[in-house]
Each structure stands twice: as C-alpha cells, then as structure tokens.
Amino acid sequence: MLALVEPIAVSPPLPARPSHASESRIPELDGFRAIAALAVLVTHALFAFGRIEGALDGVPGAIITILSKGWLGVDLFFVLSGLLISGILIDSREKPHYFRNFYLRRVLRIMPLYFVTLAVCWYFYGASYSGFFLFTVFFMANFASAFGVALPHGPGVYWSLAVEEHFYLIWPLGARFLSRNALGVSALAIWLGSPVLRGLAAANNWVTTDQIYEFSCFRFDGLALGALLAIWWRSAAQTRQRSLQLAAGMVALSVVMTVVGLPFGILGTKTVASTALRYSQVQLIFGAAILAALTLRGSAVTAVLRSGFLRLTSDYSYCIYMVHLSLGDAYVTLLKKAGVDTVAQFGPRLALAMQVVAIIGSTYLLAALSKRFLEDPFLRLKHRFA
C-alpha cells in the first residue's frame, strides 16, 4: 500500500538566490505537498476498496489511468522531503546543537500524530495485527512483510514514514561532516544506485515486487534527488536560466529513459525494467517541476500552486495521509455492519460518489481537528530548537 512521506508542516527556508537570503515559507512548495496528498487521497477513495462495477463507465480510459496513478504522489513527497530536509541540514550545519535541534524538531513534527494514530488503529484493527503494529512502533512497518506478519489495510501507509526515518538517521551525518561537493556526489550515487539495486533484486527474485516498493534500501533515490536539488539551489553556479535548463534536461532524461526502456517493458507491470526505473522516471519529472516552480515562484505561472485550497491541504497533508485509508476502511465496515448495500440502493455511480465524499470529507474534518488540537500545540515548541 501507499504511504506518504513525512509531510512537513512548515516549509523550511530556502535561499531566494545564491546570495543565500532566505524565506520562512515558499507557497509553491506547499502546493506540491498538497498535490501529492490529494493524488494519494483521490486514488484511494476511488480504487482502494474494490472497483464498483459500472461506476466509471463512460469515463475516458486516459482519465481513469491518471486517477489510478495517484500512488506516485509518494515519490513526489520523497523528492520534496529530500529538498526541504537537506536544505535545513545544509543551512544549519555550522550552527550549535545541530543534531539535537534537527532530531527534536522532527520528533515534534512526526511523533505526536504518528503514535496517536498508531494507538487508535491498533485498538480498532485488533490483536490479529499486533505484529505489524509492533514493527510500526519502531518505524519498521516497511519490513513487516519480510517476517510474515499480517498486514492491515489502512495502516499500511506507515511504510513511507519508515523509509524517510531510515534515510534521516544517516543523511544528517553526511550533511554535517562532508563538503558540499562530497555530499552532492553521495546523493548522486544514491540516486543512480537505487534503480540498479531494484533491477538486480527483481531480476534475481531476491524479494517480491511489493517489497522492492517498500524496503528502504530500494527507495532512497527520491530523497537523494531532492537533496541534489537543495545542493544545486545553494550553489554559486545556480541562476534562473541554468535552473530552467536543468529542469528541461531532467524532463528530457525521463523521456529518453522511457523511449529506450520501451522494448524492455518499462511501462509494463512488474517487469524488471519497470521495477527498476518507474520511480526514477517520475522523480525526474517531479524534480523538474519543483525546480521550475522555485525558479519562477511568485509569478503567474506558479499562481495555482499558491492557491488557498492547496495551502490549506498542505497544512493538513500529514494527517490526511495518515488517516484517509483507515477512514475508508471504517466507512466500508460500518456499511457492512448496518447491512447497507449502496450499489443496490443507489446505483454504482452514486455509490462511488458517496464513498468518495465520505472518505474525503471525513479525512479533511479529522485533519482539521488534528492540526488545531494535536499538531499545532507541539509545532509551537519547535522555535525552542531553531
């Protein structure tokens, strides 16, 4: 299942230009965070609880394909997280209490909602999934399948938080002690090495395709690409023209990768080529879009990313990701217990519409409550570790 990366509530500072002037929040990056959350939310609301026969009849196949690919929002989150967190680490590397401040701020951002939702899910999903929840307590949800424990549906989203936390156990060391060039080489090596490792694992059947999707060692490349963008943005060579050229080059590389990979099944399902390179393809597109938006921020071109709805969704994105799938499970379970067959009573189209509205509506409502009464009180403490 999908999980979302650790959505950061407040965008860390990025320099406005190579002069290293900084901003406290960049609305365009909030827009990307919101898009990632919405992509996952909509795809799950539509397709994660079984397809309702006939509900989407007449909808063009291209639209259905796009709607069903929202799981790629996870990779957008990974790239965005790598950019933002690496930016924090680079900008604070010479400051006192580097490690203490970084990790305590992450604790305040991640842990309250993480453990509250974990406790609630453990209670409602029951003892049969205790093995999975024990792994999750230690941020090891993405490795639970390797030990044969039963995996619950909704809480499956915890896997991506585990990937992020594993990456950020190590990456701050490099950001603190390596030179900027060495850090960039390390990030590039990770970005290039991850698809190679995925391809080897798929070709030799080391693990299943689903495990390749979730195991940390196979999924660090999105975070590393974001780190590369953070390093580039702070380099003396960075200019508006060069950044836009780099963004175009990333898109071109993704296209070339796709064309060359077509004979090898790169657009197929669970082929070696698709398993190895699918994430790299989309990471390049996402990275290019983020870089272009940073370069053109404040302009009419990026206005949609600064919209109030996306800003609100960005604020709620962490909770949206954490709870939406479990709320969908609750909706389906309650209907079954009440003996309500929405398809029989209202027809497939209205039944699907009811499902989507119920899941998305309840998710936003719970996210709003979480933001105000759970997340914000802890976030207000972050200034003590600035």
HELIX and SHEET records of a PDB file:
HELIX    1   1 PRO A   27  PHE A   47  1                                  21    
HELIX    2   2 GLY A   61  SER A   68  1                                   8    
HELIX    3   3 GLY A   70  LEU A   72  5                                   3    
HELIX    4   4 GLY A   73  ASP A   91  1                                  19    
HELIX    5   5 TYR A   98  TYR A  125  1                                  28    
HELIX    6   6 ALA A  127  TYR A  129  5                                   3    
HELIX    7   7 SER A  130  VAL A  137  1                                   8    
HELIX    8   8 ALA A  141  PHE A  147  5                                   7    
HELIX    9   9 GLY A  154  VAL A  157  5                                   4    
HELIX   10  10 TYR A  158  PHE A  177  1                                  20    
HELIX   11  11 ARG A  180  ALA A  203  1                                  24    
HELIX   12  12 THR A  209  GLU A  214  1                                   6    
HELIX   13  13 SER A  216  PHE A  218  5                                   3    
HELIX   14  14 ASP A  221  TRP A  233  1                                  13    
HELIX   15  15 ARG A  240  GLY A  261  1                                  22    
HELIX   16  16 LEU A  262  PHE A  264  5                                   3    
HELIX   17  17 VAL A  272  THR A  295  1                                  24    
HELIX   18  18 ALA A  300  ARG A  306  5                                   7    
HELIX   19  19 GLY A  308  ALA A  338  1                                  31    
HELIX   20  20 THR A  342  PHE A  346  1                                   5    
HELIX   21  21 PRO A  348  SER A  370  1                                  23    
HELIX   22  22 LYS A  371  GLU A  375  3                                   5    
HELIX   23  23 ASP A  376  LEU A  379  1                                   4    
HELIX   24  24 LYS A  382  PHE A  385  5                                   4    
END                                                                             
